Amino acid sequence: MSNEFAALIERGNAARYAGDFAGAEAAYRGALAMKPDNAPVQSALGLNALAQGRYAEGWPLYEQRRHAQPLPIERAGIPEWRDEALAGKSLIVWPEQGLGDEIQMARYAPLLRIIGAGVVLVCSPPLVELFRPLGVRIAALADDTALPRTDFYCRNFSLPARFNTTLESIPAAPYLAAPSETRTGGVGIVWRGNPAHPNDAGRSLPSADLLTPLAAKARLIDLQTPRGDFRDTAARVQALDLVITVDTAMAHLCGALGVRCWVMLPAERCDWRWMTGRDDSPWYPSLRLFRQTTPGDWAGVVDRMLEALPA
C-alpha cells in the first residue's frame, strides 16, 4: 500500500503543477482514502482548492500543514488562537514561508487590532520598518527572538481561515505605505528570485537579457540588487511608472503599496495565489499577470508585455 500511496501523491503533485486540478484532486483523495489523517496530503489538497479560488474548502485543509511543519513558537507554551474572542487579549502572529508571504498576510494585522487584540507581528528583519505603519507592535524574527508573553499565537497563514476569507472578502490593498523618493519614472525590473526556492528554475528568467526588447519603449531600471531594507525599496518603486518582476517578494511589495506592477508567471508550478486563467489578482488590484502559454517560453511573455507598453 505504501508504494501505491506514494504514487498517488506523486501523481497528484504532477497534475497540480501542470494545472490539472481535477486530476490532482482525484489522486489526493485516493491517497487520503488509504490514510485519511495524512497532513501533507490534506494540505496539498487545500492548496489545490485555493488555486481554483475555492477558499471556503481550501483554508481548513491547508490548516493541516501545521501538523507537518512545526514552528518555534509552538515550543513557547502559548496556546494557539482558535477563534476565541480577542477583545482585551494579546496575540503574537508568527511568520511562515518567505518574505512575499509575510507581506501578503500583513494585511490582517490591522483587522486584528480592530477586533480588540494587542498584536505582536513577528517578521523577518528586512520587513520591520516597512511594517511599522500597520499600527501594531513589530518584532524582528531572529534565532534568539525573545518572545513576549501573549494570550495566544497564530501562524500568519492561518489568518485567512480565521477571518473566513473568500475571494470577495480579501482585505483590501493597498495597506502599506512608505515615504517616496523623487519621482523618476521608468520601469523597474526584477528577473530572478531566491535561488533557494524549490521552483526557482521555473519562475526565474535564465538571463536579464530576455527583457532587453522592452528597452525599445521604456527606460529599464535594475531592481535586482537590493539597496537597503524593504522600506527603502518601497520608496524606490513608488517613484517609478511600472515594475516588472517574476514571482518574487517584489510583486507582493508593489501590490501591498498599490504600485503598478506586471508579474511574469510560469506555465507550470504556478503558485496557488495567482490562480489560473486570469490576468488580475484579487489580492492586489495594482498587479497584472502575464503567463507563459508553454513551459519555458519567456520570450512570448516579453512580446506580450512589449505590445502592452505604451509607445
C-alpha positions, 0 to 999 in steps of 0.5 A: 500500500505504501508504494501505491500511496506514494504514487498517488501523491506523486501523481497528484503533485504532477497534475497540480503543477501542470494545472490539472486540478481535477486530476490532482484532486482525484489522486489526493483523495485516493491517497487520503482514502488509504490514510485519511489523517495524512497532513501533507496530503490534506494540505496539498489538497487545500492548496489545490482548492485555493488555486481554483479560488475555492477558499471556503474548502481550501483554508481548513485543509491547508490548516493541516500543514501545521501538523507537518511543519512545526514552528518555534513558537509552538515550543513557547507554551502559548496556546494557539488562537482558535477563534476565541474572542480577542477583545482585551487579549494579546496575540503574537502572529508568527511568520511562515514561508518567505518574505512575499508571504509575510507581506501578503498576510500583513494585511490582517494585522490591522483587522486584528487590532480592530477586533480588540487584540494587542498584536505582536507581528513577528517578521523577518528583519528586512520587513520591520520598518516597512511594517511599522505603519500597520499600527501594531507592535513589530518584532524582528524574527531572529534565532534568539527572538525573545518572545513576549508573553501573549494570550495566544499565537497564530501562524500568519497563514492561518489568518485567512481561515480565521477571518473566513476569507473568500475571494470577495472578502480579501482585505483590501490593498493597498495597506502599506505605505512608505515615504517616496523618493523623487519621482523618476519614472521608468520601469523597474525590473526584477528577473530572478528570485531566491535561488533557494526556492524549490521552483526557482528554475521555473519562475526565474528568467535564465538571463536579464537579457530576455527583457532587453526588447522592452528597452525599445519603449521604456527606460529599464531600471535594475531592481535586482540588487537590493539597496537597503531594507524593504522600506527603502525599496518601497520608496524606490518603486513608488517613484517609478511608472511600472515594475516588472518582476517574476514571482518574487517578494517584489510583486507582493511589495508593489501590490501591498503599496498599490504600485503598478506592477506586471508579474511574469508567471510560469506555465507550470508550478504556478503558485496557488495565489495567482490562480489560473486563467486570469490576468488580475489578482484579487489580492492586489488590484495594482498587479497584472499577470502575464503567463507563459502559454508553454513551459519555458517560453519567456520570450512570448511573455516579453512580446506580450508585455512589449505590445502592452507598453505604451509607445 
